[in-house]
Amino acid sequence: MEALAGRYDSVVDAHGRALLEEKDSTRFVAGDIFEPKSMIEDDTVREHLD
């Protein structure tokens, strides 16, 4: 979570996980959209990109 310093919201994280982690077709990754490179380099994201 270091990459999210100052922009991390635990409520949003918990809600996203609750909605998306139950399904086989979706994944949840906490990240910072203002740092797209860190999102693309995430193992879970890379594994599930088309």
Secondary structure, 3 states (H helix, E strand, C coil): CHHHCCCCCHHHHHHHHHHHCCCCCCCCCCCCCCCHHHHHCCHHHHHHCC
